[in-house]
Amino acid sequence: MHALAVRHLLRLGNTVAKRVRIPHGDSSTESNQTRAMAICLGGCCVAALTLPWPPAANDILVGAVGPTNTTDFLLGAVQDHAKTHRLAEAGLATLTHVADIRETKSGNIRSDDESRDWLPETFDCVVVVRNNADVSRRHVNHRIGIASAHEHAGRSFATTSAVQPVQDTKRRFALVHQGTLTNADALGRDLGLASSEPYVCYWMAGNDPKSIVSTNAELITALLAAAVDHGRTIQEAMREVVPRLDGSYALLVLDTAHPDQLFVAQHGMPLAVGASAGATYVASSPHVFAHETRRYLWLPDKAIVVLNATASSSSQLEWAKALEWTDDTKPELLPVETPAPYAHWTLLDMSTEAETVTQAIGNRLVGDRVVLGGLDHHATQMLSIDHLTIAAGHGSRHAAAYGMQLLEDLACFETVRVVPSHEVRNKSLPPRDGGCCVVSIDGEAKAPVKVAQRAGVPVFSLVNAVGSHVAQMTQLGVYLNAGSEHAAVSTKMFASQVAVFGLLACWYAQHRPRNGATVLDKTHAARLALLQSLQRVAPCLRASLTETRAAMKYLAPRLFAAKHCYILGHSYGDAVAKEAGQVLTRLGQLHAEGLSVGQFKHGTLSLLEGTQTPVILIVLGDSNPGDMLHAVEQVRASGAFTVVITDDEALVQDMADVVIPIPRNGALTALNAMVPLQMLAYELALLKGLDPDTLTTIA
């Protein structure tokens, strides 16, 4: 930690010590211990404010300009996002016709009162903003506005001013920010010499912790305010300040001096601009304004642009003439108002999983060969890779583990490993003949791409979001074509990613004649078997859903009172068990651990508490089931409630309390086990009275 931060850690600790009434002269052991605890608390606060916060995938940024009221669109966009994401702060700001900024915002923070009660409240910040009695009156008929919602509330326990949008103290402009700054401490020190803002000291002024600039948004606001104080317009201030910001960020700014304009800047964060007949929209994803328009473009990196509310949407974007507009008519961007005829979006996504996988495979299967256009055009470069590192985003790591086994079984590479995308470093990449595959649903895991490109390692991507940053940076890879997910918990993306990994394995296997005759013969047979499994995957998923729905409805009450649940798998079933553990935890609000059978035997087995602890085992007949059968016997002997999902009921006859049969489909059999586990989580959520379409926190 910086020396300056340490000095202020001590100051903040003494401030806290004063609040617990510890006299400085009291040297008793109890007082010293209390003061030490207070100083540690101060250290935690300073560390939380000084360490860079990673950009949260659950954040949303949106703005709109047009001739009529934009408030309903902004609020609707934030509220729709909150249905599937756990948010801690939300707010919007609009400009009146007389150039006055009106804002409404809320976060998990008490108040601005002088009592400085640091205890957070528990409430839905988005609902508070939406139901604010003044919203309809304060923001009515305002034609330009910005809004945001964030996963981490304000990063400050002291004041609601940290919740975005943030205004400068003279109320000249307001901004919303998404992302993180890596040079915030240096900018803050410079700011103390350059700005007239009262909170210019990035750490603190004297012993007053209210002077802390606790968020990147406040820091950027102060930097812009300093430039405006020196006579710059807001656009000139942005052109001066933005190049000084290191990191990944996106900014939307309203300025009272320009009441008809919205100022936009970004670097390393996605921003899409959409144009309809009467308005222009900017958001972190085109899905945000999909109900309004399907005509959009992605802003180029390091762009600083102006959207004008008085010009028509088709004529005002002069800066965009050289860019490629997308008139997207794909199903994932078509507005869908309700999940009808299904009761919930979650059930809709589960029920259409087979169709999603069919769409992902598409026309890429031609006879006994796989055609991947992006890779085919760069076959020489792709086939030079002998050692592959798969950089998997948080929502893709289990699908990547499944894909790694498919690639290994078909001898596609000499070595394959999976690394979390945020942990990829130069040493994570092979020193020679290496390659990197970046797997990301939203296509925004840019860090591993940058690491690979700096190292000169070939990099390609498996992403779902067309035109995302990863896709633009790699210019090489395979799209999932899985469409958008409406449910709060991922269901169909896992199956789509596994299917695309199957295509990738077959593509590499059919281009590897140098492996030797013996290996090639085995690989050829395995490749043909996997191709057949890919052709059968959709009907198998449908059959799994049809045949197991009733059983899951029966099984859910048996898990209702459970506090813990374990899901065990082996080989391909290991990845499915871990993914299912996440789904059960997030959707069914049950602490569920997905484990490999080896992990379970070394310690976890002793934690079973008889029938109060359900254990679900995925036993596959074609993957050396010996270890799994032994685990079934051990679980049953412990008295735990035993559930077995299998493609061969004869293997587990009279060995389990409940047996769930699934279709057999070669290397993709384990994928069929995911269907009943998803349905179990859905039924458990309904049984507990939870809304499966809304993400909640486990009590």
N, C-alpha and C positions, 0 to 999 in steps of 0.2 A: 504494500500500500504506500502511496506517496507520503513523504514527510509532512507535507501540508495537511493531508487528510488525517494523519496521526495526531497532529496538534489540535485539530478541530474535533477529533474524536474525544480528546481529553476535555475540551471545552464543553462539548455536548454532554459528556458524562457528568461533569460538575453541575451542569444545568439540571439534569435529571435528578442528581443528588439533592439539589436545593428543593426540588419539588417533593421529595420524600423527607424533607426537613432534616438533613444530616448536617450539623454544624461543621465548618471546616476545621475547627480546633479539636473536634472529638476524635480521639485516636483509639477508641475502644475497638476490640476485635470485631464485635458485631457491626459497629459503624463502618469499619474498614471493609468488611465483607459486603455490606450493603452498597457502599460507594463503588466497590469493584464491580458488583453486579450492574450498577447503574452505568458505569463506564463501558462495560461490555454491551449493554443495550444501546448506548450511544454509538459504539463501534458498528453494531449491526445496522443501525440507521444510515450512518455515513457510507458503509460498504454498499448497502442497497442502492444508495443514490449515486455512487461513483462508478460502480461496475457497469459496463455496457449491457443494456437489456436487449436480448435477441428480438428481432421482429416477430411478432406473434402471428401465427397462421389464422387465428380467430379474430383479427382486427379487420375493420372495414372502413373504407374511405370513400365518400361520395359527394359530388357537387352537381348543381344543375343551374342553367341559365335559360331564360325564355321570356316570352311576352306575358305569361300569366303566372298564377300561383305555383310555386315549386315545393311548398311545404309538405303537402300530402305525399309527394313522391319521395322526398328525403326521409320522412318519418316511416313510410311504408318500407323503404329499402332497409333501414336499420332494424325495424321490427321483424321483417322476414329473416334477416340474418340471425337475429337473436333466437329464433325458433330452433336452430340447429347448432348454436355455438354458446358456450358459457361466457358471458360478458360481464364486466365489472364496472364499466362506465360508458355513458352515451351522451351525446349532445348534438345540437344543431345551432347554426347562426345564419341569419338572413339579413339582407340589406333593405331598408325601407326606401321609399321614393325620395325621401328627404335626406338620404345618406346617413342614416342612423343604424348602428348594428344592434340587432335584437338576438339574444341567445337564450336557450333553455338547455340545461344540462344537469346530469345527476351521476353520482358515483358512490361507492361504498366508503364514504367519508362522512364524519359527523357534521361539521359546520365550520364557519369562519369565526366562531365566537372566541373570546379571549380565554375561556377556560381551557382550551386546547385539550379537550378530551380525545385521546387517541384511539379509543375503542371503536372498531368499525361496526356499522350496522349491516343487517342482512335484509336486502330487498332487491327487487328486480329493477335495475336502473332504467331499462328501456321502457318498462311500464310506467315508471314515475315520469319520465319525459313525455311519453305519449299522453298520459292522463293529466298532465299539468293543466290546471284550470286556465292558465293564461296563454296556452299554446295557440288556440284558435284566434285569439284576439291579437296577440303580439306578432304573429307571423302571417297574418292573412294577406293574400294577394301580393306577396313579395316574390319578385320574379328571379331573384338570384340568391343562392344559399349553398351552404356546405354542412355536412354532418359526418360524424364518426362514432364508432363504438370500439372499445378495446377490451382485451382480455385482462390486462393488469390495470387496476384502478389508480390512475394518477401518479403512482409511485410515491405518493406523499400522504402521510397520515394527518398533516397539519391544516390543510386548506383545500377547499373545493376549487380554488382558482387553478389547480393543476389539472382538473378535468377538462378535456378538449370539447369545443373550440377554446383557444386561448387568445385573449386580447392583450395589446400593449396597454400600459397604464393610462395613456391619454385617449384610449378608445378610438384610435385612428384606423386600426385594421384588426382582423381576426384570422386565425389560421387553424387548420387541422393537420396533423402530422402522423405518418406511419413509418416505422422503421427504427433504425438505431444509428448513432454516431459513434465512431471509434476514437475521435479526437475531441470529445466533449470537454475533458478537463483542460486541455490547452486553450480551447475557445473560451472557456469560462474565465481563465486567468487573463486572457487578452481583453475580454469584455469588461473587466473591472477598471480598465484604463480608458475605455472608449465610449461608454454609454452613460446616459443620464438617468437610466432606469433605477428605481430604488432598490431592486433586488439584483444589482449588477454583480455582487460578489458570488461567484459560483459555489463557494463552500459556505461561508457565513460571515456576517459583519459583527465583530465583537462576540458577545455571548448570546446573540439573538438568533435562535434557529429558524425564525420566520424568514430570514433573508436567504435561505437556501433556495437555489434554483433546482427544483427536484426532478424536472423532466426535460427531455430533449426539446419538446414543443416550447416550453418556457424559454429555454436557451436560444432557440432559433428566433423566437419572438423578440427577445432582447437584442439580438444581433441586428435584426431588421430595423428595430426601433432606433438603434444607434445610428444606422445609415440614414434613416429618414430624418433624424434630428440634425444631420449635417446637410440637409437640403435635397436629398435624393427622392425621386418618386419611388413608389413601392416596386415598380418593375426594375428601375435602376438598382434599388437596394437588393433585390433578388439576384440580379446578375452579378452583384458584388459579393454577396454573402454565400450563395449556393456553391460556387466553386471552392469555397473554403471548407465545406462540410465533407468529411470523410466517412464513408459507410454506405448503407443502403437506406434510402428514404424516399418519401413522396410527400408533397406539400400542396395544399389548396389554400388560397389566401383571398379574403374579401378586403377591399380598401374603400374607406368612406370618400376618399378623393376621386375614386372612379366607381361610382355606384352602379354602372352598367357592365362591369367587367369582372371576370373571375380569373385569377392568376394561378398557373399550374407549373409545378416543377417536380422533376423526379430523377433519381439516379439509382439504378439497381433494383427498383421496385416496380411491379407492373402497374400501369395505368392505361385504361382503355377509354377512348372518347367515342360516344355514340351520337348520331345525329338523326332527329326525326323531323317531321314537317314543321313543328313549332318550337322545338327546344333542342338544346345540346346538353349532353350528360357526360360526366367523367367519374370513373369508379375504378376500384382495384380489380374488378372483373366485369366482363360484359354481361354476365348473368344478372348483375344488379339491375341493369336497365333493359333486360330482355323483354319485359312487358311493354316497353315504350317503343323500342326500335331494335332491328337486327342489323342495322348498318353501323359499323364501328371500325376503329383502327386502334392499334397499339402505339402509344407514344414512343418515339425513339429514345434511347438512353441519353441522359443528361439534357433532356429537353426543358426549356422554359417557354411557355406559351400563354396566350391570352385568349379567353373565350368571351365574346361580346354578346350581351343580351339584346341589343338593339338591332343587330344584323341577323339576317336569316341564317339558319343552321347550315344551309348548303353553300352560302357565300362567305361566311365569316372565317372559315378555316383556311385562310390563304396559305398558311405555313404547312398545311397538310396535303397540298396538291401533289407533291412529289412522293407522298407515301401511298401505300397500297391499302385501299379500303376493302373491307370484307363485308359482302352482303350475304350474311350467313343464314341459310335456310335449313340448317341441320336440326334434327328433332330436339337436341339438347338446349337450343336457344329459343324454341317455341314456347310461349307462355302457357303454363299449366296451372289452372286456378285451384283445382281440388284433386284429391287422390281417388275420387269416385271412379269405379264402383267399390274401391277398397276403403276400409275404415280409416286407415292411416297411411301416411307416406311410406313409413317403414315397411308395411305389408306390401305396398305397391312395388317398392324396390326389390323385396325378396321374391315376389311373384313374377317379376319380369327379369330375374337374374339370367335365366336361360336365353332369353332374347338378347340381353346385353352381351353375353359371351358370343352368341352367334354373330352379332354386329362387330365384335372385336376381331373375330376370326375372318369374317367377311369373305372376300374372294381371294384370300391369300393362299388357300389350298388349291393347287392345280394338279390333279392326278396324284402322283406320289411325291410331289415336290411342293416346296413352300416358296412363294414369291413375296419378298419384302423389298419394295421398290427403292426405299432409301438406302438399304444395305447393298442391294444388287449393283447400284451405280458406283459404290465404293468398295467392291468386293476385295480388291487387292489390299487395301488398307485394313479392312476388317479381318481378313484372314491372316494378316501378319501378327495378330494378337495370339499369344500362347498362354499368357497369364492374365486373367481377368479379375478386376476388382469391381464389385457391384456396390455402388454408393446408394443406399436406400434411405428415403425419407421416413419420418416417424410412422406414417400410415401405410408404408410399403415394405417394412423390413421382413415381415413374416412371408409375404408373397415372394420376396427376393430369396428367402431361405428355401422355399419350395422350388423356385426357379434354379437356384444353385444346384440342387440335387438332380434336376432334370438335365442340366448342362453336364454335370459330372457323369451321369449314367450313359450319356451319349458320347462321352469322350470328346467333347467339343474343345476343351482346353486342357493344358497340362495341370494348371491349378486354377481354382475359382474360390473367391472369398467374398463375404458380405461385410461391409463396414457401414455403420450409421453415417449418413451424409454429413452431419455436423462434426464428425471425428476424422474426416479424411484429411490427411497431411501428405507431404511429399513422400514420407517413408511408408505410407499406406499403399503406394503404387509400386508395381514391380520395377526393378532397375533397368530391365531390358525386355523386349518383346512383350510389353505389357499394354493393357488397355483398361478403360474405365467405362462402366455402364451406369448412368445416373437414372434412378427409378424414382419418379415423383408423380403423384396424382395431379397436383395443381401446377407442376412444372416451374416452381419457384425456388428449388434447392440449388441455388447458383454457385455456392461455395465450392463443391467438389469439381464443378466444371472449370472454375478458375484455377484450382490447384492442378488439375490434369493438363490444362492448356499451358500453364506456366512451365510444367515439367516436360512438355512436348510429347505427352502420351495421347494416343488416339482416344477420343471420347465420343460416345453416342448415348442416346437417351431413350427411355421408355416412359412417355408422359401421356396424360389424358387431355390436358388443356391445349387446344390448338393455338399456336401463336404465342405460347407462354415464353418466359425468359429463357428457360433451359432449352426449349426447342429452337429458339432464335440463336442462342449461343453455340449450340452443337451443330445445327444445320444438318443433322444426321441422326436417324433413329426410327422408332416405330411408335405410332400413335395407338392408344388403347381403343379409341372410338367408342367409349363406354357411355358417353352422354354425361349429364349432370346427375348428382345424387340429391334427392329431396330429403332423405331421412337424416336424422341427427347422427346416427351411427353407421359407419361404412359397412355395406353388405355386398353389393355387386362388384365393387372395385377389386376386391381380393380375387374373386373368380376370374375377372377379366385380365388382371395382371398375370395370374398363373397361366391362363390360356396363351397370352402373348409370349410368355417365357417358353412355353411349349413350342410355339412357332419358331422362336429364336433358336432353340436347341436343334430343331429339325433342320433349320436353314444352315447352321454351322456343320451339322453332321453330314449333310449332302455335299458340302464343299471341302471335306477333309480327306482326300485320297492319300495323303502322305503319311497317314497313321500306321500303315503296314497292313498286309493282307488279313492277318488273323483278327486284329482289332477292327478293321474295316468291315469284315463279315459280321461281327457281333454288333457293331454300331449300326450297320444297315438294317439288321433285323429289329433292333431296338427302335430305330427311327421309324420304320414302317408300323411298328406296334403303337408308337406314340401318335403317329398320324391318324391311325384308326381311332385312338382314344379321343383325339381332338374332334373328329367327325361325330363321335357319339356323345360328346360332353353335354350338349344342350338337352337332348332327350333324357339323359341320365339325371340331370339337375331337376327337370320337370318331374320325373318319376320319384325322386327323393322327396320333393315337396309334397306331392300327392299322397305318398305312402306313409309319411311320418307326421303329418300335421295333427292327426287325432292323437297319436302317441305323445306328442309334446304337450298337448292340452291336458292329458292325463298326468304327465310327469311334473308339470309346473307346480302343482300343490305340494308335491313331495319336497320341493326345493324352497318353498315359501318361507319356512321358519329357519332355514339353514343360514349360518353366519359365514361359512366358508365352503368352497367347492374346488375340487381339483379335476383337471382334464388332462389325461395322459395320452401320449402318442409316441410313435416310433417311425423313423424314416420320414416319409412324406406326411405321416400323421402328426409328427412333431410340430411342424409349421402350422397345421390346421388347429392343433390343440392350443397353441399360444394365441393365435388369432381369435379363436372362440372364447378364450379366457378374457380377452379385452372386450369382446361384444357383450358377454354376460355381465361383466363388471359395469360397463357404461350404460347398457340398455336395461338390464334386469336388476341393477343396483344390488348385486351380490358379489362379494369378494371372491373372485374366481381366478385360480392360477393355472395357466397352461404350462405343462412341464413335459420334458422327455422322460421316458420310463426310467432311464438311468439316474436322472436327477431325483426322481421320486423315491427311489429305493435308498438313497443316501440321506436320510434325515426326515424328509417330509412324511414318510410312512408312519413315524412315531407320533405325528400330530393328529392322526385320525381319532375322532371321538365317537366311535360307534355309528349308529344310524343317523346321528345328527350331522355327519359329514358326508355328503354325497360325493362319489368319485365316478367320473365318466371316462371310460377307456375306449380308444379307437383301435380296434383289432382288425387288421387287414390280412386276408388270407394269402395274398401273393407277395408279402414283404417279410418273410422269415418271422412268423408270429410267435416264436418260442418265448422271447423275452416278455412280450405283452401277455401271453397266457399265464406265465409265471406271476406277473404283476396282478392279474385278475385273481388268481388264487390267494395271493397275499392280502389283497384288499378285502376279499370276501372273508378270509380268516380273521381279519381285524374287526369284523362286525359292521363295517361301513356300508352305506347304501350304495350298491354297485349297479352301474348302468354301462352297458357295452354297446357300442355302435360298430357293426361289422358287415362285411359283404359275404360272410360264410357262417351262417348260424350254427352249423354242425360243430364248428370249432369250440364254441362256448356253450354248448348245450348243458343246462343245469348248473352253470357257473356264475350266473348273475341274477340280480333281482329283476332287471328289465333289459331286454335285448331289442335294439333298434336295427332292423335290416336296411341296408342301402345297396344300390346296384353296383356291380363290379365293372370297372372301366380302366384296367391296366394301371399305368402310372398316375392317372388322374382319379383313381378311386377315392383317395382321401378327400378330394374336393367335394365329393357327394356328402361326406360326413359334416361338412360345414353347414349344409342346408338345415338339418334338424336342430343343430346347435343354435343357429340364428333364430329359428322359430321358437325354440325353448326360451331364449332371452325375451322375445316379443311377448309370449304368453305369460311369462313371469312378470313382466312390466304391467300388463293388463291386470293380472291378479293382485298386484300391489297398489293398483289405482294410479299408476304413473302414466303420463302421456309419453308414449314411445317416440313421438316426433320432437320432443323437447328434451334437450340435454340438461340434466340436473346433477346436483352434487350428492355423493354418498354421505349419509348422515354418520 
